[in-house]
């Protein structure tokens, strides 16, 4: 086993652990920070697999912009911790069913014999070619995604600035 293989498995283990911690944390800011660690691990995997442009995009877009937006939303909404379970009991059965389904699919895919697979040819493009392709053919999807982010930001602002009833000062009673 080469050093690159060991590095791949170590980074994959880091990503899996950070994502598991992000999902199981009760404090939302801690969950976002673990998710940032997971995104950095994903960027390291992209770089290790020979895609430095995707690694840079992962760090800039996901670990940077999206996570800052999530932190902004969490701080604007001021979520309170609920006592009791992390999620309602009614959501436990669907979560377990989906988890078992993913485990079955993963087991089937890992158990297959890879000798019959055909390798896809490597596709390489410069960042300029990628940008031209993205904004010429998929410009509508890019605009829709940016509008969704803007709506989420405005929604967080509205939720954070909701009108609270003014507190009435205590009145003095005359003797």
Secondary structure, DSSP 8 states (H G I E B T S, - for coil): --HHHHHHHHHHHHHHHHHHHHHH-SSHHHHHHHHHHHHHHHHHHHHHTT-HHHHHHIIIIIIIIIHHHHHHHHHHHT----SS-SS-GGGHHHHHHHHHHHHHHHHHHHHS-GGG----------HHHHHHHHHHHSHHHHHHHHHHHHHHHHHHHHHHT--------------
